[in-house]
Amino acid sequence: DTEVTQTPKHLVMGMTNKKSLKCEQHMGHRAMYWYKQKAKKPPELMFVYSYEKLSINESVPSRFSPECPNSSLLNLHLHALQPEDSALYLCASSRLTGAEAFFGQGTRLTVV
Amino acid sequence: QKEVEQNSGPLSVPEGAIASLNCTYSDRGSQSFFWYRQYSGKSPELIMSIYSNGDKEDGRFTAQLNKASQYVSLLIRDSQPSDSATYLCAVNLYSGGYQKVTFGTGTKLQVIP
């Protein structure tokens, strides 16, 4: 089973809203990732969690706040986003950092 | 120099032909290399991992790695229209004491029936 589940699949939010993206995996992976992907661009790394600790923050604005409540769950809290933050947000997990990663189906976010 | 480079394409091949996708990377210390396929509007799907010099075959797919030349490629034999997608090369790089996977810009493959 190589399934990573993301919810919701689609999200429309206003610039003053607070929302959260959720990601879950049950493969026993100890590394989890958030990526942002704009149209016709490759996935762009945002955050890496290793053993439930934040190990990489790629200088992401503070309006994006990650959280890893346990080894199976990863959240991305969103607040005061801008229209340019509209993108496909991808969660991925791997056995360890640097190992082959498996992606969820993504959340298509639109900020209005 | 970009960390991971790919030709953006599109690469057009006729059905049944071999499609050859190439990728170069800048970090000589990289140890792990991945190929992902991404259909339009979907998330990336892992199709091959390669860690050692040489060839690795899985069905119609063959990944080739040459660390001395810092080059990794993906061959797709007997290409099918369903193979039409963007192929992303990903390389595990060491940055600031951490490992992170960096993606190339992707090559768009079109298989013509």
Interface residues (C-beta under 8 A of the other chain):
Chain A: T2 K41 P42 P43 L45 V48 S55 I56 L88 L90 T97 G98 A99 E100 A101 F102 F103 G104 Q105 G106
Chain B: Q31 S32 F34 Y36 K42 S43 P44 E45 L46 S49 L88 N92 G96 Y98 Q99 K100 V101 T102 F103 G104 T105 G106
